[in-house]
Amino acid sequence: MSEEEWEEVLDPDVYSIALDKAVGIVNAMKKAWEYVQPVYEKLEDKIRSEVRILREPSNSYNVIAVDSTFTPTISLRGIRTGFILLAAVTYPKPERPLFRLKTFKDKFDEEEEPSSLPSAVAKKAEILVMRDLLRKREDFDVLVRDGDFPPANALFSSKIWAGLAELAHEVMKMAKEKNKGLVGLVKRISTSMIAYKFLGDELIRIIEEAPRKAYKSVVSDLLSDPVLGWLMLDAGEYIEIGRYGDEFGDLKFAVSYFSTMVKRKESYIKRMTTLLDYYELFNDVKIAFYRPPFSGGPVIKLTGFNIDLEDFASFSAKATRGPTYPDFINLADTACIEHARVVKPEMIMLDALRVASAKEGLDELRFRGRRADLVALQNVQKIYLFFKSVRGESAR
């Protein structure tokens, strides 16, 4: 829309504020660009010397891709519960996707206290699906997760991610025993591993010495993998960063990178070093980036185990029919979103809770002569939407 068209549909004050903020953001990016341009020039030869052109893949892989999506939380009188829908799709075999539903107790109102609990539950549920596929299926070569594998959170010791490292390592051991590859494909990249590989600790110095404090976060963004990968890689090119366990100074690469990004906390270094020593297969995880062979194609990050990652990147590029992501990831993503949209698991679960409440006697609970009605919706407006959904009507 043009400025005039926006002003016709928006309150002028709203548009004016948006434009002022946009001008501020753009100017900060221009200033930050001027600051980092000499860094780009310094990095160009180093990065380009390690870039390779993706060739024809030597293997045609049978892939199972795993993804998940959150469905709306149901706020009932007696419980708040959330749902995660998981999908596993085969490629290029056109088999019916495997779907699973995971429930969890949502303790906080997302408008009052945002929680990473759904993300933690989803990651664990995805790894459990991968473990089950390794146990029950043999008709595939590679398991691909939409996101890092292992999830980066598996490298950190925190309560909410408890058990994720052990579970991911178990999956890696099974994959090695069965000679199956594991790959994490990241679309929304937030790391700065390319810059760190070639700059090391100097990366933080460059960020900290930005001319104005307000530009530091923008400078950091301009040295991130999505930006550097876009500027330094041409369509159909690939660069490998190395392995988590590679020596980098006096630390392992993963330890050095993550600890530097959190300002070298000694306890952090100790925890991560101990974890990589204990879960030894994590050290063999490779990190790479590539761009599909289309003009305008985004940078894609791969983390892989027990696989020729460059060859799989070539296969992924070949399996990309548009300038975005491989078909197997698009299929998994679409399966989750479309299944959640059409089936509406939260509505199915609400109906199941009502049936179970009657069957198991929860409906009979009383206090002071009043029904407990613990599976009643808190938001009575949703009851109307629920019954419209059950009848198959459009809930507009």
N, C-alpha and C positions, 0 to 999 in steps of 0.2 A: 504494500500500500504506500501511496505517496503521503507526505505530511498532511496535505489537505484532506485526503480520504480518512486518515486516522482521526483528524480533528472533528470529522462529521459523526463518528461513532463513539468517541471518547470525550469525557469531560475535559475541557481545555487545560484545567489545572493538572489533571492526571498526566496528560500527554506532555505538558511542559516539564513536569518533574522527571518523567521518564527520559526525555530528551537531554535534560541537564545531567542526569546520572550517566547516560550513554556517552555524552561528550567527555565527561570526566574519565570514564573507563577507557575510551579510545585514546585520549591524550596520554594516560598513564602507560598504555601499551606502546604508543609511539616513542615515548621517552625511554622505556625499558628496551625497546628494539634498538635504539641508538646505542645504548649501553652494552648490549650483548652482541652486537654485530661483529666487533673484533674477536669475540669468543668463537662465534660461528666460523670466522675465517681461520682461526687457529685450529679448530676441530675438523674442518673440511677434509684436508689431506689425510689426517689420521683415520677418520671414519671411512672415507671413500677407499682407502687402501685395503680395507677388510670387507668391503661389500662384494657380494657375488650375485651373478645373474641366475635366476631360477631356471633350471633345465627341465626337460621332460622327466617326470618321476620314474624311477626304476620299478616301483611297485604300484599295483592298483589295490588300495586298501579297502577291506570291509570294515566299516566304522559303525560304532554305536555312540551316539551323542546324547549327553545328559544335560538337562536344564530344569529350571524351576521358576515358579512365579508365585507371588503372594496374592491371596484373594482377600476381599474385605473382611475385617474383623467383625464378629458378631458380639454385640454387647447385650448379654442376658442379665436378668436380675441376680442370678447366683454365680455367674462366671463371665469373664471376658475370654473369648477363645479366638485364635487366629488359625488360618489354614494355609498350607503350602501345597501347591499342586506340582508334582514332578512328572517329567516325561523323558522317556528314552526312545530314540528313533534309530532305525537302521539305515545305512547308506552304503552302497547304492541299492541294496535290497529293499523293495517296497513293502516291508512287513508292517502290520498294524503296530502303532506305538504302544509302549507299556506306560500306563499311567498309575500314579500312586497319590494318595492324599495323606498329608501329615498334619496333625493338629498340635497346638501348643497353647498353654495358658498365657495370655497377654496381660502382664501385670500393670502396665501403665497406659494412660491415655496418650495417644501419639501427639495430641495437640498440647499436652502439658509437659510430658517428659519423654522425649524421643528415646527409643530403645533400639539397640542393635540385636535384640533377641531374635526377631524373625530372620535376620540375615544369618545368625549363628545356627539356628535350627535348620534353615534351608541348606547351608553348606554341609552340615552333618548328614542331613537326609540324602543329599546328592552323593556323598561318598559311600553311604550305606547301599544305595542303589548300585553304584559301581562295584562294590564288594559282592553283592548278590549276583550281578551279571557275570562276574569272574567265576563265581562258584557254580553257576547253573548253565552257562552258555560257552560254547567253543567256536561258534560260527562267526567269529570276528577277529580282526587283527589289532584294532586300536580302540580304546575307550577315550572319548573326548569329553571334557567338561567345559561348559560355557563359563569361563573364568579360569584363574590360575589353577594348576595342579602341581603339587598339593596347594590348597588354598593358602595364601600368604599368612593368614592368621594362625596356621598350624605351626609356624616358626616362633610365635610369640606365646609366652606363658601368661595367661590371664584366665580368670574364673569363667567368664562367659564362653571361652573357647576350649574349656577343659575337655580332654579326650580326643580332640580333633587330630592332633599330631599322631597319636597312637593308631587311630583309625586309618588315617592316610597312609601311614607306614605299613600297616597290615595289607592294605590294597596294593601297595608297591611290591611287597614280598610275594603276594599271590601272582601279580602280573609277571614278575621275573620268573617264577616257577613255571608258569604256563606259557611263557614267551609271548606275552601280549604287550603292546605299547600303551603308554598313558600320555595324554596330551591335555594341557589346559590352553584354551584359546581365549584371549582377552580382547574385547572390543572397546571397552571404556578404560583406557590405560591411564594410570595415575602415577606411574613410576618415573624415575629419571636415571635409569640404569645405563643408557648409552653415554650420557654426559659423564656419569660417575666412572665408567670403565676407562675413559680417556683423560679425565681430569682428576679423579680421586678426590682427596680432601679439598683441593682447590675449588671444587664446585661450591662448597659452602662459603668459602672466602668471597667468591664472586658474588654470590647472593647477598651476603652480609655487607659488602662494600658498595651496594647499589647507592646511587647519589641521594636518594630520598627514601626514608623508611617506608613510605606508602608504595614504593615501586618494588620492594623486595619480593612480595608474593607474585607480582607480575613477572619479574625477572626469573623467579623459580619456575613459573609456568612456561616461559619461553625457552627454558632449558630442559623441559620435560620430554619424555619419549614421544608423545604424539606430535609435538612440534619439531623436534630434531629429526625424528624418523621421516616426517613429511618433507622437510627441507633437504635432507641428505640422501634419501633413497628415492630412486626413480621407480616407475611402475615395473613390476616383475623382478625386483631386487630383494636381496636377503642379507641380513647381517647377524652373526652369532656373537653373543656377549660372553658366553662361557658357562661354567657350572657353578652352582651354589657353593660347592666345596673347594673351588679353585683358590690357591694362595693369592692373597692380595695384600701386599705389605706383610704385616705380621698376623693377619687375620684371614679367615675364609671370606670369599667375596660377599656372600649373603650377610654375614655378620658385619663386615666392614660397611657395606652399603646401608643396611637398615639402622645400624647404630649411628652412623654419620648423619643420617637424615633426622635422627632424634637427638642430635648434638652429643654423640659419644658418651652416653650414660654407661658407666662401668658395670653396673648391675645388669644392664641390658646386654652388654657384650658377654658377660659371664653366662647368663641364662641361655642365650642363643648358641654360644659355643658348646655348652653342655648338651643342649638339645641335638645339635648336629652330630656331636660325638656319639650320642646314644642312639639316635635314629639315623644310622649310617647311610641308608639309601638316599636320604634327602640331599646328600653331597653330590649325587650323580644327576641331579635335575639340571637340564640345560635351559638357557634363556636365549631367545632369538626374536627378531622382528623381520617382517616382510611386508611388501606392498603387492596386492594383486595386479595382474598385467592389464590394468585399465587406467586410463587417464582419470585422475580425480579419486582413485581408490584410496581408502584410508590405511593408515599403518595398523598392522595387526601384531600382537605380541603372542608368542608361543612359549610355553614351558613344557618340557617333555622328559620322559623317563623310559628307558629301555626301547629306544627308537632312534632311527636316523632322522633327526629333526629337520635337516635341510631337505631330505627327500620328501618328508611329510608336508613341509611347506610348499614344495613343488606340486604335490598332489592336491593340497588345499587350494592353491592358486588355480589349478586346472579345474577344480570342482566349483569354481566361482563363476557364475554365469552373468553377473552384473558387477558393477564397480564396488561391491561391498564385501560380503562375507561368504565363506564356503556354504554350499547347499546344505550340508549336514547340520551346520549350526543354525541356518535359517529355518530348517525344518523343525528342529527341536524347539526353537524359540516360538515359531508359529503354532506348533502343537500345544504348547503350554498356554499361550495367550488365547487361542481360539477355543480350546477345550474349556478354559475357565469362563470365557465369554458365553459359550453356548450352554454348557452344563450347569454353570453357577454352583460350584461345590458348596459355597456357604449356605445357599438355599436348600440344597439336598441335605446338608448336615443339620440345618434347623428343623427340617421335616423329620429327619431320623431321631433327633433329640426329643421331639414331641412324641413320636411313636414309642421310643425307649422309655420315656417318662411314664407313659401309661402302662407299658408292659412290666416295668420293674417296680411300680408302686410309688414313684416319686410324686405322682399327682395326688396321692392320698395324704401327703404331709400337711399338717395343720398346726397352727399356734394361735391361741386366743380365738379359735373358731374360724380363722382366716386361712385360706389356701396359701401355701408357700409359693407355688407357681414359679419355681426357680429358673425354668427355661423360658420365661416370658421375655420378650424383647424390651429393653429399656426405652428405645426410641419407637414409640407407637406408630410413627409415620411409616416405619419400615414394614409394619404388618400389611399395609395396603400393597406395598411393592411385592412382598412375599406372595400374597395370594394371587396377584396378577401374574407373577412369574410361574407359579404352580399351574395356573390356567393357560399359560402359554401366550399371554397378552404382552404387548409392548409396554414397558414401564417408562413412559416418557414423562 
